Amino acid sequence: VQLQASGGGLVQAGDSLRLSCAASGRTFSINNMGWFRQAPGKEREFVAAITWSGGRTYYADSVKGRFTISRDNAKNTVSLQMNSLKPEDTAVYYCAAQSSSWLYLSGMYDYWGQGTLVTVSS
């Protein structure tokens, strides 16, 4: 499975941004897809995930109510709509796919995109 993320950029606090991730290859093996982020000097952290078949969603407390993850199975894409962005949301965002069910653990994801930088200025 190959993942291609896009949509990052520089925005101001309070703005919105939409990230997209296109999956190709053996997509039938995907069980869940997720977004993680890594800020400078910090560990990679879970942001959101979605089950590939049922579309059930999961969010980190820090983004709940502001971010929305969605998927389009026909296009093999997953998106992350980010609203009310804060400076602390600044990070490189990675999309990931897994065949297992450990949604919150980055180590349990099998495939990773290249990352896209989101910078939120105050």
N, C-alpha and C positions, 0 to 999 in steps of 0.2 A: 504494500500500500504506500502510495506517495501522497504527501499532503503539501498543499501550497497555500500559505496564508497571505492575506493582503488587507489593506485598509488603514494601516497605522498612519500617524501624522502628528502634527503639533496643533493643539487647540488650547483654548482658554478654559479656566475653571467655569463649570456650569454648562459647557458645550456638550454636544453629542458626537459620537463617532461609531461607525459600524465596521466591524472586522468580519472578514469572510475566510473560509477555508474550504478549498476544493480537494476532494479525495479522488484518487484514481488507482487503478490496479485491482487487486483482489478485495474489493470493497465488501464482498459478501461475507468476509471474515470479521467485519467490524460489529462489535456489540454496543459499544458506547463511544462517544466522542466528547472531548473536553477542551477547555481553555485553561491554561496556566499562565502565570506571569512571574517575571523575575526583575526586581528593581536592583539598582547598583548596590553591591555590598550585601545583598540579602539572598536568602534561599528562594528557590522556585516555589510558588504557592498555588494552590488550587483556586480557580476563579468560578468556573461553572462547568456543568456536564449535562449531556442529554443522551437518553437511550436511543439507539438507532431505530429500533422497531416501533416502540410505543410512544416515543417522544416525551418521556418523563424527564423533568428537569431538576437540577440540583444547583445550589448556589452557596458560595462562601458568604458568611454573615456580612462581610465588609462591602459586598456589592448587591446584596439582596434588596430588591425594590428599585434599583437603578439600572442594573444590567439584565438583559434578556437573551437567552440562548435559544436558537431555533435550528431546525434542519429541513432540508429539502431532499428527500430520498431520491426523487427522480433525477435531480441534478448532482447528487452526491456532494452536497455542500452543507456546511454548518456555519451559522453566523452568530456574532455576538454584538447586540445592540447595546451601546454604552451611553447612558444619559446622565446628566448632572455630574459630569466628571470632576474629580478633585485632583489637586496636585499629587496626592498620595497614590493615585492610580497610575502615575508615571512608571512605566516598566516596558520590558520587551515581552510581548504576548505570544504565546505558543499554542497552536492547536495540536491536539494529539488524539490518537485512536487506539482502542484496545479491544481485544477479543474476550477479556475477562470481565469481572463485575466490580472490581475495586475502584470505584469512581474517583475517590478523593486522593488516591496515592499515585504520585507521578511515576514511581518505579514500576507500577503495574500497567503502564501504557506501552504499547508495542511500537508505535509509529509516531514520529514527531515532524511537524513542519519546521520551517527555517526561522520562524520568529518575525514579528513585526513590531516596530518601536512606536509606542504611544507616549507622547510628552504632553503633560497638562501644565500650563503656566498659571500662576496665581494672579 
